Amino acid sequence: MTDAHAVPAPRTTGGLLTFGETMGLIVATAIGTLEHARDFTFGIGGAESNVAIGVARLGAPATWIGRVGSDAAGDLVGRRLRAEGVRAVAVRDPSFTGLMIRHQRAAGVVHVDYHRAGSAGSRLTSDDLPVDAVRQAAILHLSGITPALSASARHATRYAVAAARAHGVLVSVDVNYRGKLWDRDTARRELRGLVTEADIVFAGVEEAQLVLGSHATAPERLAMDLAALGPAEAVVKTGSRGCTARLDGVTHTEPALSVPVVDTVGAGDAFVAGYLAERLGGGGPAQRLRTACAMGAYAVSVPGDCELLPTRDELETFLKAGDVLR
């Protein structure tokens, strides 16, 4: 079996295209139980839009497509993404914009409640994804969250992947398994199919085990086995240890930066954004993985999903400080 299927070189124009659900995000600012919280912030959150914002912050073009309600939260989604330099195509839907409510019960213990069943974002369809938008992209990025939302969102995911492959557009998949959204057997079948069609795949250790039906724990083994399914680039995220990747038949490792941990939510999305931004810019494996780990480290050192992700200059300053501390 070959290690990966052949993939086209990334295009120099078009940037990143992604789609999925972005929700309103209510966050209790103080640590403790939700019933005792008195101060909250209101923002937005969603795996795909987090990645789009991270990519845009690093200077690469990014487009996000999704459905939002005709409500204040839906207004905010569009405004925030556009303010970040993301081309946002927010299709208005009669249903409501989904909500996340997050609080820290104790330091380092984050609890999130989702209110998304029947939401506008879950009603995404293939009609929301113009073929021209896919054809003009350099990379189509999606996560395993979107096909878990509904039958129509699952069909839209498959449609987008087929369109990307038909037009020579790189397909990136972040497994991003969410057990609250679907059962493991259904998820395994669907996610394995997506990984097989992908050119680039990202997964945590447990997510890789799910896709592969494997009990292996070594990141090197998991990366090789994911690559054997088809992706030329398989990246296994290992949190505070960094990452291990199988890129074009060669295994690479990159250590994590040691930073104070403030908020771990969104770190995986930041990691993906760093990798894809460098991929869009033609960066080699070492540069992609180093930037990915730096973005992940930066994300855990600040609060919020995506609000404080760094610009290119800020990331370079952060990396220089990390070099001094090592």
Secondary structure, 3 states (H helix, E strand, C coil): CCCCCCCCCCCCCCCEEEECCCEEEEEECCCCCHHHCCCEEEEEECHHHHHHHHHHHCCCCEEEEEEEECCHHHHHHHHHHHHCCCEEEEEEECCCCCEEEEEEEECCEEEEEEECCCCCHHHCCHHHCCHHHHHHCCEEEEECCHHHHCHHHHHHHHHHHHHHHHCCCEEEEECCCCCCCCCHHHHHHHHHHHHHHCCEEEEEHHHHHHHHCCCCCCHHHHHHHHHHCCCCEEEEECHHHCEEEEECCEEEEECCCCCCCCCCCCHHHHHHHHHHHHHHCCCCHHHHHHHHHHHHHHHHCCCCCCCCCCCHHHHHHHHHHHHHHC
